[in-house]
Amino acid sequence: MSQIKRKIRLDHLRRQAYIYIRQSTLRQVYHNQESRRRQYALQERAVALGWSSSAVEMIDEDQGRSGRDSDRPGFQRLMEAISHGEVGAVFCLEVSRLSRRSSTWHALVELCVEQDTLLIDEESVYDPNLPDDQLMLGLRGLMKESELDTLRRRMQLSREEKARRGELRFHPPTGLVHDRRGNLRLDPDEEVQGAVRLLFEQFRRLGSAAAVVRYFDDHDLVFPIRHFGGVRDGEVGWKPLTYQRTLQVLHNPLYAGAYAYGRRAYSRQRKPREMWGQREVKMPQEDWLSLIWDAFPSYISREEYEANQRRLAANRPGSKESGAARSGAASLSGCVICGVCGRAMQVVYSGTGGRYVTYVCRPWR
């Protein structure tokens, strides 16, 4: 205790003591009450170390935010107060809780060195101006970030292994639900089943996703969507069928009774190098993490699903097949592809009698 007291000088006590309180998720905020109690109890530690209760300020607006999140208003307020020389010490349950990013952590330590601000947790008092403490703080920040990366990687590998066995549960698409045993089954709602079956029937008859959308629109039909999370969790809503929604259904192998996981890549490890800048990348079937056919009841057969994929590929602009029939005066209708996003560009007619033709990319459609 005497060594701790030697680090806390009168100059520190004349300034404010800031207590930084954070838990990474809202679930932790609501359920990890012991951690919450310990963090708020740091106010008593600050008073015991010499600060008056009026000189102690709480920062708890970052509750439910990850330490890797750069958008933390409470942390930004703390950094501003330190930079203005207002903070004598920063209290937290564990110093690495202040930031899980090495760059942000080192910036904080450097700022504390510049303004002679202490970092104090449940066990120790760190003076960043002392070489030993500065080394320890650097190691603590580095080890915590490495630990989080290792845990995250282990969790991801466990998810992938579970998916390869067909045991990982995820939100199924509209038209499929989990039963009490966790197995996928057709939605017991006959209206939902009927809408999904109708979509596949019309694609079988018309051969084009756009034609299916027009059919639903011409007949004033709507398509179901099941809500996940929030106050409407599990409820079924009905909305007009969109082109994007139609493609999602037609491309999804779960409707053919196949357990599929990893159809899109989000990490650099799975993305091609030239696509690292994209948030998600649609992977070819041979690179999916899991594909188990005949895993549960289906709306269509595997053969029909594969035939649908060939039909959709043939309809795609630039394919060597005949493609979907398109009307209009534009000679390149259905053939022009956006150089930025790779989607087919839409034809827009303007002027008297539609004499002017413009090709427009509308990626949100």
C-alpha positions in Angstrom: 0.0 0.0 0.0 2.9 2.4 0.7 4.3 1.9 -2.8 0.9 2.7 -4.2 0.7 5.9 -2.1 4.1 7.0 -3.3 2.8 6.9 -6.9 -0.2 9.0 -6.1 1.0 12.6 -5.6 -0.8 15.7 -4.4 -0.9 16.9 -8.0 -2.9 13.8 -9.0 -5.4 14.3 -6.1 -6.0 17.9 -7.1 -7.4 16.8 -10.4 -10.4 14.6 -11.2 -10.6 10.8 -10.9 -12.5 9.3 -13.8 -14.0 5.9 -13.5 -14.5 4.2 -16.8 -17.2 1.5 -16.8 -17.9 -0.7 -19.8 -19.3 -4.2 -20.7 -19.0 -5.4 -24.2 -22.6 -6.4 -24.9 -26.0 -5.5 -23.7 -26.4 -9.2 -22.6 -23.4 -8.7 -20.3 -24.9 -5.5 -19.0 -28.2 -7.2 -18.0 -26.8 -10.5 -16.8 -23.3 -9.9 -15.5 -24.4 -8.0 -12.4 -21.4 -8.8 -10.3 -19.0 -7.2 -12.9 -21.3 -4.2 -12.9 -21.2 -3.9 -9.1 -17.4 -4.2 -9.0 -17.0 -1.5 -11.6 -19.2 1.0 -9.8 -17.5 0.1 -6.5 -14.3 1.6 -7.9 -15.7 4.9 -6.6 -15.0 3.7 -3.1 -11.4 2.7 -4.1 -10.8 6.2 -5.5 -12.0 7.8 -2.2 -9.9 5.4 -0.2 -6.8 6.4 -2.2 -7.3 10.1 -1.4 -9.8 11.6 -3.9 -12.9 13.4 -2.5 -16.2 12.0 -3.6 -17.0 15.2 -5.4 -13.8 14.8 -7.5 -14.9 11.4 -8.8 -16.7 11.3 -12.1 -18.3 8.2 -13.7 -18.2 7.5 -17.4 -20.7 4.7 -18.2 -22.2 5.7 -21.5 -20.2 3.0 -23.3 -22.2 0.2 -21.8 -22.9 -2.5 -24.4 -20.0 -1.5 -26.6 -16.9 -3.5 -27.5 -13.5 -2.3 -26.5 -12.5 -2.7 -30.2 -15.3 -0.3 -31.2 -13.8 3.1 -32.4 -17.2 4.8 -31.9 -17.3 5.1 -28.1 -18.5 8.5 -26.9 -17.5 7.8 -23.3 -14.0 6.9 -24.2 -13.7 10.0 -26.5 -14.9 12.1 -23.5 -12.2 10.5 -21.3 -9.5 11.1 -23.9 -10.5 14.8 -24.2 -10.5 15.3 -20.5 -7.0 13.7 -20.2 -5.6 15.9 -23.0 -6.9 19.0 -21.2 -5.0 18.0 -18.1 -8.2 17.6 -16.0 -7.6 13.9 -15.0 -5.3 12.8 -12.3 -6.2 9.1 -12.6 -8.3 6.8 -14.6 -9.9 3.9 -12.7 -11.2 0.8 -14.4 -11.8 -2.8 -13.4 -8.8 -3.9 -15.5 -6.6 -1.5 -17.4 -6.9 -3.4 -20.7 -10.7 -2.9 -20.5 -10.1 0.7 -21.7 -9.4 -0.5 -25.2 -8.9 -3.7 -27.1 -7.1 -2.1 -30.0 -3.3 -1.8 -29.7 -3.2 1.5 -31.6 -5.9 3.1 -29.4 -4.4 1.6 -26.2 -0.9 3.0 -27.0 -2.3 6.4 -27.8 -4.0 6.5 -24.4 -0.8 5.5 -22.6 1.2 8.1 -24.5 -1.4 10.8 -23.6 -1.3 9.7 -19.9 2.5 10.1 -20.1 2.2 13.6 -21.5 -0.4 14.7 -18.9 1.0 12.7 -16.0 -2.2 10.7 -15.5 -2.3 7.5 -13.5 -4.0 4.3 -14.6 -5.5 2.4 -11.7 -7.4 -1.0 -11.6 -8.5 -3.3 -8.8 -5.0 -4.5 -8.1 -2.4 -2.0 -9.1 -1.6 1.7 -9.7 0.4 2.3 -12.9 2.4 5.5 -13.5 3.0 5.6 -17.3 6.0 7.8 -16.7 7.9 5.0 -14.8 9.7 2.7 -17.3 8.7 -0.5 -15.5 5.0 0.5 -15.4 5.1 1.7 -19.0 6.5 -1.7 -20.1 3.9 -3.5 -18.1 1.1 -1.4 -19.6 2.4 -2.1 -23.1 2.5 -5.9 -22.4 -1.0 -5.9 -20.9 -2.5 -4.2 -23.9 -0.7 -6.4 -26.4 -1.5 -9.6 -24.6 -5.2 -8.7 -24.2 -5.6 -8.0 -27.9 -3.8 -11.3 -28.8 -6.0 -13.2 -26.3 -9.2 -11.8 -27.8 -8.1 -12.7 -31.4 -7.2 -16.2 -30.2 -10.6 -16.7 -28.5 -12.4 -15.3 -31.5 -10.6 -17.6 -33.8 -11.3 -20.6 -31.6 -15.0 -19.8 -31.5 -15.1 -19.4 -35.3 -13.3 -22.8 -35.8 -15.8 -24.4 -33.4 -18.7 -22.9 -35.4 -17.2 -24.2 -38.7 -16.7 -27.7 -37.3 -20.2 -27.8 -36.0 -21.5 -26.6 -39.4 -19.6 -29.3 -41.2 -21.5 -31.8 -39.2 -24.8 -30.1 -40.0 -25.4 -29.3 -36.3 -24.9 -25.5 -36.3 -28.2 -23.6 -35.9 -28.9 -20.4 -37.8 -31.9 -18.4 -38.8 -33.6 -20.3 -41.6 -35.1 -18.5 -44.6 -38.8 -17.8 -44.7 -40.7 -21.0 -45.4 -38.5 -23.1 -43.1 -38.6 -23.3 -39.3 -36.9 -25.2 -36.5 -38.9 -27.8 -34.6 -38.6 -28.5 -30.9 -35.6 -30.8 -31.5 -33.8 -28.1 -33.5 -34.4 -29.8 -36.9 -35.5 -27.8 -39.9 -39.0 -28.4 -41.2 -41.4 -26.7 -43.6 -43.3 -23.8 -42.1 -46.6 -25.2 -40.7 -48.3 -22.0 -41.9 -50.0 -23.1 -45.1 -50.2 -19.5 -46.5 -46.4 -19.2 -46.1 -45.9 -22.6 -47.8 -48.2 -21.6 -50.6 -46.4 -18.4 -51.3 -43.0 -20.1 -51.5 -44.3 -22.9 -53.7 -46.0 -20.4 -56.0 -42.7 -18.6 -56.5 -41.0 -21.8 -57.6 -43.9 -22.8 -59.8 -43.9 -19.4 -61.6 -40.1 -19.6 -62.2 -40.5 -23.1 -63.5 -43.2 -21.7 -65.9 -41.7 -18.3 -66.8 -38.0 -18.9 -66.5 -37.1 -15.5 -65.3 -36.9 -13.9 -61.8 -38.1 -10.6 -63.2 -41.1 -12.3 -64.7 -41.9 -13.9 -61.4 -41.9 -10.5 -59.8 -44.2 -9.1 -62.5 -46.6 -12.1 -62.0 -46.9 -11.4 -58.2 -47.3 -7.6 -58.9 -50.0 -8.1 -61.6 -52.0 -10.4 -59.3 -51.6 -8.2 -56.2 -49.8 -10.9 -54.4 -47.4 -10.5 -51.4 -44.6 -12.6 -50.1 -43.9 -13.6 -46.4 -41.0 -12.5 -44.3 -40.4 -13.9 -40.8 -39.0 -11.5 -38.2 -36.1 -12.4 -36.0 -35.3 -10.5 -32.8 -37.0 -7.5 -31.3 -40.6 -7.2 -30.2 -41.9 -9.0 -33.4 -39.6 -12.0 -33.0 -41.1 -15.0 -34.8 -43.9 -13.1 -36.4 -44.7 -13.4 -40.1 -45.1 -10.2 -42.2 -46.2 -9.8 -45.8 -44.6 -7.5 -48.3 -44.6 -7.1 -52.1 -42.1 -9.4 -53.8 -39.0 -7.7 -55.0 -36.4 -8.9 -57.6 -33.7 -9.2 -55.0 -35.9 -11.2 -52.7 -36.8 -13.5 -55.6 -33.1 -14.2 -56.4 -32.4 -14.9 -52.7 -35.1 -17.6 -52.7 -34.0 -19.1 -56.0 -30.3 -19.2 -55.1 -30.9 -20.6 -51.6 -30.2 -24.4 -51.5 -32.1 -24.8 -48.2 -35.3 -24.7 -50.1 -34.0 -27.9 -51.8 -33.5 -29.6 -48.5 -29.7 -29.0 -48.4 -27.9 -27.9 -45.2 -25.6 -25.2 -46.4 -23.2 -23.0 -44.5 -20.5 -20.6 -45.6 -22.0 -19.5 -48.9 -20.6 -16.0 -48.2 -17.1 -15.1 -47.0 -16.6 -12.2 -44.5 -13.0 -12.8 -43.4 -9.9 -12.2 -45.4 -8.8 -15.8 -44.9 -11.7 -17.0 -47.2 -11.9 -14.1 -49.7 -9.8 -13.9 -52.8 -7.1 -11.2 -52.4 -8.6 -8.9 -55.0 -11.9 -8.9 -53.1 -10.5 -8.0 -49.6 -12.1 -4.5 -49.9 -15.6 -6.0 -50.2 -17.6 -6.6 -47.0 -18.9 -9.9 -48.1 -18.1 -12.2 -51.1 -20.4 -14.8 -52.6 -18.4 -18.0 -52.8 -18.6 -20.7 -55.4 -20.3 -23.9 -54.3 -17.1 -25.9 -54.1 -15.8 -23.4 -51.5 -18.8 -23.6 -49.1 -17.9 -24.8 -45.6 -20.8 -27.3 -45.5 -23.2 -28.7 -48.0 -25.3 -31.7 -47.0 -28.1 -32.8 -49.4 -31.4 -34.3 -48.3 -30.9 -33.1 -44.7 -34.6 -32.1 -44.2 -37.9 -31.8 -46.1 -37.8 -29.5 -49.1 -39.9 -27.4 -51.5 -38.0 -28.5 -54.6 -35.7 -31.3 -55.5 -31.9 -31.1 -55.9 -32.3 -31.5 -59.6 -34.7 -28.6 -59.9 -32.5 -26.4 -57.8 -29.5 -27.1 -60.0 -31.6 -26.5 -63.1 -32.7 -23.2 -61.6 -29.1 -22.2 -61.1 -28.3 -22.9 -64.7 -31.3 -21.0 -65.9 -30.4 -18.0 -63.7 -26.8 -18.1 -65.0 -28.1 -18.1 -68.6 -30.3 -15.1 -67.9 -27.3 -13.1 -66.6 -26.0 -10.4 -68.9 -22.9 -11.4 -70.8 -23.6 -15.1 -70.6 -23.1 -17.2 -73.7 -26.6 -18.6 -73.4 -29.8 -17.1 -74.9 -30.7 -15.2 -71.6 -34.0 -13.9 -70.6 -36.2 -12.2 -73.3 -36.2 -8.4 -73.0 -38.3 -5.9 -74.8 -37.7 -2.3 -75.7 -35.8 -0.1 -78.2 -32.5 -0.3 -76.3 -30.2 -2.5 -78.3 -28.0 -3.4 -75.3 -30.9 -4.1 -72.9 -29.7 -6.7 -70.4 -26.2 -6.7 -71.7 -24.6 -3.7 -70.0 -22.8 -4.5 -66.7 -21.8 -1.8 -64.2 -18.0 -1.5 -64.0 -18.1 -0.8 -60.2 -20.5 -3.4 -58.7 -20.8 -5.9 -61.6 -24.6 -5.8 -61.6 -26.8 -5.5 -64.7 -27.6 -1.9 -65.5 -31.2 -0.9 -65.9 -32.5 0.8 -69.1 -34.3 4.1 -68.6 -36.2 5.7 -71.5 -36.8 9.5 -71.7 -37.9 12.1 -74.1 -40.8 12.1 -76.5 -41.8 8.5 -77.3 -38.8 7.2 -75.3 -36.3 8.3 -78.0 -33.4 8.7 -75.5 -32.0 5.6 -73.8 -29.9 5.7 -70.6 -28.2 2.8 -68.8 -28.4 3.3 -65.0 -26.9 1.2 -62.1 -29.3 0.9 -59.2 -27.6 -1.6 -56.8 -30.2 -1.2 -54.1 -32.9 -2.8 -56.3 
